[in-house]
Amino acid sequence: MDAVKIETDRYKMIIVSEFGPRVAFWGAPDGDNLLYWDRGAVSNGEWFLHGGHRVWITRPMADESPDSYLADNMPCQVEIKDNFARVESPAHPLFHISRGMEFELMTEDSLTVRNYIVNRGLMLYSGGVWSPTCVKPDNVVITVDLGQDDVTWDIVKIIVPRIFAGNTVLLNDPQVTFSETQMIVKPAGVLTKRCVCAPKGRISLLDVKSGLRFTKTSAYLAGARYPLDGCNVAVFVGADNWMAEMETYGAEQPVSPGNRIENTEVWTLASR
Protein backbone atom coordinates (compact mmCIF):
# COMPACT_ATOMS: atom_id res chain seq x y z
CA MET A 1 0.00 0.00 0.00
CA ASP A 2 1.48 3.35 -1.08
CA ALA A 3 1.85 5.66 1.92
CA VAL A 4 3.83 8.47 3.52
CA LYS A 5 5.28 8.13 7.02
CA ILE A 6 5.90 11.06 9.37
CA GLU A 7 7.76 10.21 12.57
CA THR A 8 9.34 12.01 15.52
CA ASP A 9 10.51 10.74 18.89
CA ARG A 10 6.94 11.22 20.19
CA TYR A 11 4.59 10.13 17.41
CA LYS A 12 4.23 8.21 14.17
CA MET A 13 1.73 8.95 11.41
CA ILE A 14 1.10 6.93 8.25
CA ILE A 15 -0.82 8.67 5.44
CA VAL A 16 -2.25 6.49 2.69
CA SER A 17 -1.81 7.81 -0.86
CA GLU A 18 -2.90 4.71 -2.79
CA PHE A 19 -6.46 5.93 -2.18
CA GLY A 20 -7.95 8.61 -0.05
CA PRO A 21 -6.26 10.65 1.25
CA ARG A 22 -6.41 8.85 4.61
CA VAL A 23 -4.38 8.80 7.80
CA ALA A 24 -4.16 5.09 8.63
CA PHE A 25 -1.94 5.19 11.73
CA TRP A 26 -1.48 7.65 14.59
CA GLY A 27 0.27 6.79 17.81
CA ALA A 28 3.60 6.47 19.58
CA PRO A 29 6.46 5.23 17.36
CA ASP A 30 6.67 1.93 19.24
CA GLY A 31 3.01 1.82 20.36
CA ASP A 32 -0.37 0.70 19.12
CA ASN A 33 -2.47 2.51 16.58
CA LEU A 34 -4.98 4.82 18.30
CA LEU A 35 -7.05 4.91 15.11
CA TYR A 36 -9.62 2.38 14.03
CA TRP A 37 -8.43 0.88 10.74
CA ASP A 38 -10.08 -2.02 8.92
CA ARG A 39 -9.78 -1.75 5.20
CA GLY A 40 -12.91 -2.85 3.34
CA ALA A 41 -14.94 -3.89 6.39
CA VAL A 42 -17.69 -1.26 5.91
CA SER A 43 -18.94 0.01 2.56
CA ASN A 44 -21.75 1.89 0.86
CA GLY A 45 -21.74 1.19 -2.85
CA GLU A 46 -18.39 2.28 -4.26
CA TRP A 47 -17.39 3.99 -1.00
CA PHE A 48 -15.41 2.15 1.70
CA LEU A 49 -15.01 3.42 5.25
CA HIS A 50 -11.58 1.87 5.89
CA GLY A 51 -11.31 3.98 9.05
CA GLY A 52 -8.51 6.32 10.04
CA HIS A 53 -8.80 10.06 9.39
CA ARG A 54 -10.45 11.34 6.22
CA VAL A 55 -11.88 14.42 4.50
CA TRP A 56 -15.64 14.65 4.16
CA ILE A 57 -17.83 17.55 3.05
CA THR A 58 -20.83 19.03 4.87
CA ARG A 59 -23.61 20.29 2.63
CA PRO A 60 -26.08 22.90 3.90
CA MET A 61 -29.31 21.20 4.99
CA ALA A 62 -28.12 17.77 3.74
CA ASP A 63 -26.11 15.80 6.29
CA GLU A 64 -24.21 12.93 4.64
CA SER A 65 -25.47 13.44 1.10
CA PRO A 66 -23.53 11.32 -1.45
CA ASP A 67 -21.08 14.07 -2.32
CA SER A 68 -20.13 14.23 1.36
CA TYR A 69 -18.14 11.04 0.96
CA LEU A 70 -17.99 9.91 -2.69
CA ALA A 71 -15.50 8.79 -3.64
CA ASP A 72 -11.96 8.55 -2.33
CA ASN A 73 -10.71 5.37 -3.96
CA MET A 74 -8.33 6.82 -6.55
CA PRO A 75 -4.53 7.16 -6.25
CA CYS A 76 -3.48 10.55 -4.89
CA GLN A 77 -0.82 13.04 -5.84
CA VAL A 78 1.94 13.37 -3.25
CA GLU A 79 4.30 16.26 -2.52
CA ILE A 80 7.02 16.05 0.15
CA LYS A 81 9.56 18.70 1.09
CA ASP A 82 11.40 19.58 4.30
CA ASN A 83 8.82 19.35 7.15
CA PHE A 84 5.83 19.39 4.81
CA ALA A 85 3.73 16.80 2.96
CA ARG A 86 0.63 17.07 0.79
CA VAL A 87 -1.65 14.23 -0.37
CA GLU A 88 -4.49 15.13 -2.76
CA SER A 89 -7.10 13.07 -4.60
CA PRO A 90 -8.18 13.52 -8.21
CA ALA A 91 -11.38 15.47 -8.78
CA HIS A 92 -14.57 13.43 -8.61
CA PRO A 93 -15.94 13.02 -12.17
CA LEU A 94 -19.43 14.21 -11.19
CA PHE A 95 -18.88 16.69 -8.35
CA HIS A 96 -15.49 18.00 -9.63
CA ILE A 97 -14.13 18.24 -6.09
CA SER A 98 -10.63 17.21 -5.01
CA ARG A 99 -9.94 16.34 -1.38
CA GLY A 100 -6.57 16.84 0.23
CA MET A 101 -4.54 16.96 3.40
CA GLU A 102 -1.41 18.96 4.16
CA PHE A 103 0.87 18.09 7.06
CA GLU A 104 3.41 20.40 8.64
CA LEU A 105 5.56 19.50 11.62
CA MET A 106 5.34 21.94 14.52
CA THR A 107 7.05 20.31 17.53
CA GLU A 108 8.13 16.83 18.62
CA ASP A 109 4.59 16.10 19.83
CA SER A 110 2.39 18.14 17.46
CA LEU A 111 1.74 18.88 13.79
CA THR A 112 -0.68 20.86 11.67
CA VAL A 113 -3.20 18.93 9.57
CA ARG A 114 -4.92 21.06 6.91
CA ASN A 115 -7.97 19.25 5.58
CA TYR A 116 -9.21 20.86 2.38
CA ILE A 117 -11.30 20.59 -0.76
CA VAL A 118 -10.67 22.23 -4.14
CA ASN A 119 -13.34 23.09 -6.71
CA ARG A 120 -11.97 21.77 -10.02
CA GLY A 121 -15.19 22.44 -11.93
CA LEU A 122 -16.54 25.39 -13.86
CA MET A 123 -19.48 26.13 -11.54
CA LEU A 124 -19.86 27.40 -7.99
CA TYR A 125 -19.88 24.82 -5.18
CA SER A 126 -20.70 25.22 -1.51
CA GLY A 127 -20.10 23.32 1.70
CA GLY A 128 -17.71 22.90 4.57
CA VAL A 129 -14.73 20.68 5.28
CA TRP A 130 -15.63 17.88 7.67
CA SER A 131 -12.72 16.14 9.43
CA PRO A 132 -13.77 12.82 11.03
CA THR A 133 -11.16 10.67 12.79
CA CYS A 134 -12.08 7.04 13.51
CA VAL A 135 -10.58 5.84 16.79
CA LYS A 136 -10.57 2.62 18.77
CA PRO A 137 -13.29 3.00 21.42
CA ASP A 138 -12.27 0.49 24.08
CA ASN A 139 -10.80 1.87 27.31
CA VAL A 140 -10.79 5.46 26.14
CA VAL A 141 -12.35 8.70 27.37
CA ILE A 142 -13.28 11.38 24.82
CA THR A 143 -13.75 14.95 26.02
CA VAL A 144 -14.92 18.17 24.36
CA ASP A 145 -13.99 21.46 26.02
CA LEU A 146 -17.04 23.65 26.62
CA GLY A 147 -17.57 27.35 27.09
CA GLN A 148 -15.54 30.43 26.27
CA ASP A 149 -12.82 32.34 28.08
CA ASP A 150 -13.02 35.99 29.16
CA VAL A 151 -16.68 36.58 28.28
CA THR A 152 -19.61 37.94 30.24
CA TRP A 153 -22.25 35.85 28.42
CA ASP A 154 -21.66 32.16 27.78
CA ILE A 155 -24.04 29.45 26.63
CA VAL A 156 -23.41 25.79 25.79
CA LYS A 157 -25.17 24.38 22.73
CA ILE A 158 -25.33 20.61 22.24
CA ILE A 159 -27.27 19.07 19.37
CA VAL A 160 -28.45 15.45 19.45
CA PRO A 161 -29.23 13.99 16.00
CA ARG A 162 -31.92 11.58 17.25
CA ILE A 163 -32.58 9.82 13.92
CA PHE A 164 -30.05 9.69 11.08
CA ALA A 165 -29.01 7.13 8.45
CA GLY A 166 -31.40 4.57 9.93
CA ASN A 167 -30.05 5.06 13.45
CA THR A 168 -31.88 6.16 16.58
CA VAL A 169 -29.95 7.93 19.35
CA LEU A 170 -30.85 8.01 23.04
CA LEU A 171 -31.22 11.36 24.76
CA ASN A 172 -30.64 9.83 28.18
CA ASP A 173 -27.34 8.12 27.42
CA PRO A 174 -25.16 7.12 30.39
CA GLN A 175 -22.08 7.17 28.14
CA VAL A 176 -22.33 10.98 28.03
CA THR A 177 -21.73 13.05 31.17
CA PHE A 178 -20.63 16.59 31.94
CA SER A 179 -18.30 18.50 34.18
CA GLU A 180 -18.48 22.27 34.42
CA THR A 181 -15.94 22.57 31.61
CA GLN A 182 -16.26 19.44 29.46
CA MET A 183 -18.59 16.98 27.78
CA ILE A 184 -17.26 13.52 28.66
CA VAL A 185 -17.95 10.42 26.53
CA LYS A 186 -16.95 6.95 27.72
CA PRO A 187 -17.84 4.56 24.88
CA ALA A 188 -19.79 1.56 26.16
CA GLY A 189 -21.28 0.03 23.05
CA VAL A 190 -24.43 2.14 22.65
CA LEU A 191 -24.79 4.07 19.41
CA THR A 192 -24.70 7.78 20.07
CA LYS A 193 -23.78 11.11 18.54
CA ARG A 194 -23.37 14.50 20.18
CA CYS A 195 -22.64 17.68 18.19
CA VAL A 196 -21.36 20.72 20.05
CA CYS A 197 -20.84 24.42 19.47
CA ALA A 198 -17.39 24.51 21.07
CA PRO A 199 -15.64 27.86 20.64
CA LYS A 200 -12.39 26.41 22.00
CA GLY A 201 -12.48 23.91 19.13
CA ARG A 202 -10.79 21.20 21.19
CA ILE A 203 -11.59 17.48 21.35
CA SER A 204 -9.35 14.94 23.13
CA LEU A 205 -9.03 11.21 23.56
CA LEU A 206 -7.33 9.65 26.59
CA ASP A 207 -6.17 6.09 26.00
CA VAL A 208 -6.33 4.61 29.50
CA LYS A 209 -3.98 1.71 28.75
CA SER A 210 -1.07 3.73 27.37
CA GLY A 211 -1.76 7.00 29.18
CA LEU A 212 -1.50 8.88 25.87
CA ARG A 213 -3.73 11.85 25.15
CA PHE A 214 -4.58 12.63 21.51
CA THR A 215 -5.96 16.13 21.00
CA LYS A 216 -7.36 17.80 17.89
CA THR A 217 -7.85 21.57 17.94
CA SER A 218 -9.58 23.53 15.18
CA ALA A 219 -10.11 27.30 15.29
CA TYR A 220 -13.73 28.41 15.66
CA LEU A 221 -14.92 31.42 13.63
CA ALA A 222 -17.63 33.33 15.51
CA GLY A 223 -20.57 34.25 13.29
CA ALA A 224 -19.72 31.72 10.58
CA ARG A 225 -22.18 29.11 9.35
CA TYR A 226 -21.50 25.67 10.83
CA PRO A 227 -23.51 22.45 10.38
CA LEU A 228 -26.40 21.40 12.61
CA ASP A 229 -27.28 24.90 13.76
CA GLY A 230 -23.75 26.02 14.55
CA CYS A 231 -21.80 22.94 15.68
CA ASN A 232 -18.07 22.68 15.01
CA VAL A 233 -17.21 19.53 17.02
CA ALA A 234 -18.88 16.11 17.29
CA VAL A 235 -18.44 12.69 18.92
CA PHE A 236 -19.83 9.45 17.51
CA VAL A 237 -19.90 6.02 19.17
CA GLY A 238 -20.85 2.97 17.12
CA ALA A 239 -23.14 0.20 18.31
CA ASP A 240 -21.26 -2.56 20.17
CA ASN A 241 -18.19 -0.33 20.28
CA TRP A 242 -17.07 -1.21 16.79
CA MET A 243 -15.55 2.27 16.50
CA ALA A 244 -15.83 5.87 17.68
CA GLU A 245 -15.18 9.18 15.92
CA MET A 246 -13.69 12.52 16.89
CA GLU A 247 -14.98 15.09 14.40
CA THR A 248 -14.42 18.76 13.68
CA TYR A 249 -16.27 20.87 11.11
CA GLY A 250 -15.09 23.86 9.12
CA ALA A 251 -17.35 26.79 8.27
CA GLU A 252 -19.72 26.28 5.34
CA GLN A 253 -19.09 28.70 2.49
CA PRO A 254 -19.09 29.06 -1.30
CA VAL A 255 -16.16 27.61 -3.23
CA SER A 256 -15.59 29.31 -6.57
CA PRO A 257 -13.94 27.44 -9.46
CA GLY A 258 -10.24 26.87 -8.87
CA ASN A 259 -10.38 27.84 -5.19
CA ARG A 260 -10.22 25.82 -2.01
CA ILE A 261 -11.56 25.91 1.53
CA GLU A 262 -10.06 24.14 4.52
CA ASN A 263 -10.47 23.06 8.11
CA THR A 264 -7.11 23.25 9.86
CA GLU A 265 -6.48 21.07 12.89
CA VAL A 266 -3.53 20.88 15.25
CA TRP A 267 -2.85 17.29 16.33
CA THR A 268 -1.01 16.65 19.58
CA LEU A 269 0.05 13.40 21.19
CA ALA A 270 1.31 13.62 24.77
CA SER A 271 1.25 11.79 28.07
CA ARG A 272 -1.79 12.49 30.20
C-alpha positions in Angstrom: 0.0 0.0 0.0 1.5 3.3 -1.1 1.9 5.7 1.9 3.8 8.5 3.5 5.3 8.1 7.0 5.9 11.1 9.4 7.8 10.2 12.6 9.3 12.0 15.5 10.5 10.7 18.9 6.9 11.2 20.2 4.6 10.1 17.4 4.2 8.2 14.2 1.7 9.0 11.4 1.1 6.9 8.2 -0.8 8.7 5.4 -2.2 6.5 2.7 -1.8 7.8 -0.9 -2.9 4.7 -2.8 -6.5 5.9 -2.2 -8.0 8.6 -0.1 -6.3 10.7 1.3 -6.4 8.8 4.6 -4.4 8.8 7.8 -4.2 5.1 8.6 -1.9 5.2 11.7 -1.5 7.6 14.6 0.3 6.8 17.8 3.6 6.5 19.6 6.5 5.2 17.4 6.7 1.9 19.2 3.0 1.8 20.4 -0.4 0.7 19.1 -2.5 2.5 16.6 -5.0 4.8 18.3 -7.1 4.9 15.1 -9.6 2.4 14.0 -8.4 0.9 10.7 -10.1 -2.0 8.9 -9.8 -1.7 5.2 -12.9 -2.8 3.3 -14.9 -3.9 6.4 -17.7 -1.3 5.9 -18.9 0.0 2.6 -21.8 1.9 0.9 -21.7 1.2 -2.9 -18.4 2.3 -4.3 -17.4 4.0 -1.0 -15.4 2.2 1.7 -15.0 3.4 5.2 -11.6 1.9 5.9 -11.3 4.0 9.0 -8.5 6.3 10.0 -8.8 10.1 9.4 -10.5 11.3 6.2 -11.9 14.4 4.5 -15.6 14.6 4.2 -17.8 17.5 3.1 -20.8 19.0 4.9 -23.6 20.3 2.6 -26.1 22.9 3.9 -29.3 21.2 5.0 -28.1 17.8 3.7 -26.1 15.8 6.3 -24.2 12.9 4.6 -25.5 13.4 1.1 -23.5 11.3 -1.5 -21.1 14.1 -2.3 -20.1 14.2 1.4 -18.1 11.0 1.0 -18.0 9.9 -2.7 -15.5 8.8 -3.6 -12.0 8.5 -2.3 -10.7 5.4 -4.0 -8.3 6.8 -6.5 -4.5 7.2 -6.2 -3.5 10.6 -4.9 -0.8 13.0 -5.8 1.9 13.4 -3.2 4.3 16.3 -2.5 7.0 16.0 0.1 9.6 18.7 1.1 11.4 19.6 4.3 8.8 19.4 7.2 5.8 19.4 4.8 3.7 16.8 3.0 0.6 17.1 0.8 -1.7 14.2 -0.4 -4.5 15.1 -2.8 -7.1 13.1 -4.6 -8.2 13.5 -8.2 -11.4 15.5 -8.8 -14.6 13.4 -8.6 -15.9 13.0 -12.2 -19.4 14.2 -11.2 -18.9 16.7 -8.4 -15.5 18.0 -9.6 -14.1 18.2 -6.1 -10.6 17.2 -5.0 -9.9 16.3 -1.4 -6.6 16.8 0.2 -4.5 17.0 3.4 -1.4 19.0 4.2 0.9 18.1 7.1 3.4 20.4 8.6 5.6 19.5 11.6 5.3 21.9 14.5 7.0 20.3 17.5 8.1 16.8 18.6 4.6 16.1 19.8 2.4 18.1 17.5 1.7 18.9 13.8 -0.7 20.9 11.7 -3.2 18.9 9.6 -4.9 21.1 6.9 -8.0 19.2 5.6 -9.2 20.9 2.4 -11.3 20.6 -0.8 -10.7 22.2 -4.1 -13.3 23.1 -6.7 -12.0 21.8 -10.0 -15.2 22.4 -11.9 -16.5 25.4 -13.9 -19.5 26.1 -11.5 -19.9 27.4 -8.0 -19.9 24.8 -5.2 -20.7 25.2 -1.5 -20.1 23.3 1.7 -17.7 22.9 4.6 -14.7 20.7 5.3 -15.6 17.9 7.7 -12.7 16.1 9.4 -13.8 12.8 11.0 -11.2 10.7 12.8 -12.1 7.0 13.5 -10.6 5.8 16.8 -10.6 2.6 18.8 -13.3 3.0 21.4 -12.3 0.5 24.1 -10.8 1.9 27.3 -10.8 5.5 26.1 -12.3 8.7 27.4 -13.3 11.4 24.8 -13.8 15.0 26.0 -14.9 18.2 24.4 -14.0 21.5 26.0 -17.0 23.6 26.6 -17.6 27.4 27.1 -15.5 30.4 26.3 -12.8 32.3 28.1 -13.0 36.0 29.2 -16.7 36.6 28.3 -19.6 37.9 30.2 -22.2 35.8 28.4 -21.7 32.2 27.8 -24.0 29.4 26.6 -23.4 25.8 25.8 -25.2 24.4 22.7 -25.3 20.6 22.2 -27.3 19.1 19.4 -28.5 15.4 19.4 -29.2 14.0 16.0 -31.9 11.6 17.2 -32.6 9.8 13.9 -30.0 9.7 11.1 -29.0 7.1 8.4 -31.4 4.6 9.9 -30.1 5.1 13.5 -31.9 6.2 16.6 -29.9 7.9 19.3 -30.9 8.0 23.0 -31.2 11.4 24.8 -30.6 9.8 28.2 -27.3 8.1 27.4 -25.2 7.1 30.4 -22.1 7.2 28.1 -22.3 11.0 28.0 -21.7 13.0 31.2 -20.6 16.6 31.9 -18.3 18.5 34.2 -18.5 22.3 34.4 -15.9 22.6 31.6 -16.3 19.4 29.5 -18.6 17.0 27.8 -17.3 13.5 28.7 -18.0 10.4 26.5 -16.9 7.0 27.7 -17.8 4.6 24.9 -19.8 1.6 26.2 -21.3 0.0 23.1 -24.4 2.1 22.6 -24.8 4.1 19.4 -24.7 7.8 20.1 -23.8 11.1 18.5 -23.4 14.5 20.2 -22.6 17.7 18.2 -21.4 20.7 20.1 -20.8 24.4 19.5 -17.4 24.5 21.1 -15.6 27.9 20.6 -12.4 26.4 22.0 -12.5 23.9 19.1 -10.8 21.2 21.2 -11.6 17.5 21.4 -9.4 14.9 23.1 -9.0 11.2 23.6 -7.3 9.7 26.6 -6.2 6.1 26.0 -6.3 4.6 29.5 -4.0 1.7 28.7 -1.1 3.7 27.4 -1.8 7.0 29.2 -1.5 8.9 25.9 -3.7 11.8 25.1 -4.6 12.6 21.5 -6.0 16.1 21.0 -7.4 17.8 17.9 -7.9 21.6 17.9 -9.6 23.5 15.2 -10.1 27.3 15.3 -13.7 28.4 15.7 -14.9 31.4 13.6 -17.6 33.3 15.5 -20.6 34.3 13.3 -19.7 31.7 10.6 -22.2 29.1 9.3 -21.5 25.7 10.8 -23.5 22.5 10.4 -26.4 21.4 12.6 -27.3 24.9 13.8 -23.8 26.0 14.6 -21.8 22.9 15.7 -18.1 22.7 15.0 -17.2 19.5 17.0 -18.9 16.1 17.3 -18.4 12.7 18.9 -19.8 9.4 17.5 -19.9 6.0 19.2 -20.9 3.0 17.1 -23.1 0.2 18.3 -21.3 -2.6 20.2 -18.2 -0.3 20.3 -17.1 -1.2 16.8 -15.5 2.3 16.5 -15.8 5.9 17.7 -15.2 9.2 15.9 -13.7 12.5 16.9 -15.0 15.1 14.4 -14.4 18.8 13.7 -16.3 20.9 11.1 -15.1 23.9 9.1 -17.4 26.8 8.3 -19.7 26.3 5.3 -19.1 28.7 2.5 -19.1 29.1 -1.3 -16.2 27.6 -3.2 -15.6 29.3 -6.6 -13.9 27.4 -9.5 -10.2 26.9 -8.9 -10.4 27.8 -5.2 -10.2 25.8 -2.0 -11.6 25.9 1.5 -10.1 24.1 4.5 -10.5 23.1 8.1 -7.1 23.3 9.9 -6.5 21.1 12.9 -3.5 20.9 15.3 -2.9 17.3 16.3 -1.0 16.7 19.6 0.0 13.4 21.2 1.3 13.6 24.8 1.3 11.8 28.1 -1.8 12.5 30.2 
